[in-house]
Amino acid sequence: MFIKDEAVSALIKSMRFANFEEASYWFIVLQENNMSGKYLAKRLAIFAAEDCIEPELIVLANTVYQTYLMEVGNDNMLWQVLYWCCKSKKFWEVEQGLEYELTINKAIRRFTQQGIELTPTWAIDKHTKRYFELQSQGKYNETDIRFSGDDFGRLFMIRMYQKYGRISADIYDEEILREVKEEVAELNKNS
C-alpha cells in the first residue's frame, strides 16, 4: 500500500544513511505513484540544503529544481541529484557542519533567554539611523567605523586580516587605524 508521507520519509532517511540503493527504491515508488518530477526535484533541493554541507550539491539540486519549474527537467537530472544527495557529506559528518549546528543552537538559546540585545557599537555606522543621531549630538566615540562598507572599513578589514588572520570587533589596533586613516586621506586628496 502506498502512503505518500511514509514513502517520502523513507526516501529522506535512505539519503541520510547514504544508502543509494534504498533511496533509489523509494524514489521509484514515488515516481510510479505519480509524484511529479517537479515535486521530487523540490524534495531533493530541500534535502541538499538541509542535510548536505557541500555548496556545489545545493547549487546543483536547486538548478535541477529550476529546470522543472521551467518544465524542461528530465529524470536523468533527478537521478544524478539523488545519487549525490546520498553520497555527499552530511553536516553532522564534518567539523564545519558540527560547528554550524552548535553555533545556531547557541544563538537560538541566547535569543530565547535574553531577547533582543542592544546593538553593538561595531554595527552602528553610516548605514544606520542611530549613527546619524549620535553624530548630530557630537557623540563620535559611540560609533565604530572599522567595519563599515566604505573605503575606510574595507581597507581596515583587509589590514586586520593580513596582520591577525581574522577580523573581529575584539581586535582594536591603533596602528592599523592610523595607517588606514592616512591612506584614505591620501586617496581622497588624489581623487
Sequence and secondary structure as in RCSB ss.txt:
>XXXX:A:sequence
MFIKDEAVSALIKSMRFANFEEASYWFIVLQENNMSGKYLAKRLAIFAAEDCIEPELIVLANTVYQTYLMEVGND
NMLWQVLYWCCKSKKFWEVEQGLEYELTINKAIRRFTQQGIELTPTWAIDKHTKRYFELQSQGKYNETDIRFSGD
DFGRLFMIRMYQKYGRISADIYDEEILREVKEEVAELNKNS
>XXXX:A:secstr
   HHHHHHHHHHHHHTT HHHHHHHHHHHHHTT  HHHHHHHHHHHHHHHB  HHHHHHHHHHHHHHHTT   H
HHHHHHHHHHHHS BGGGSHHHHHHHHHHHHHHHHHHHH S    GGG STTSHHHHHHHHTT GGG   TT SS
HHHHHHHHHHHHHHSS  TT   HHHHHHHHHHHHHHHHH 
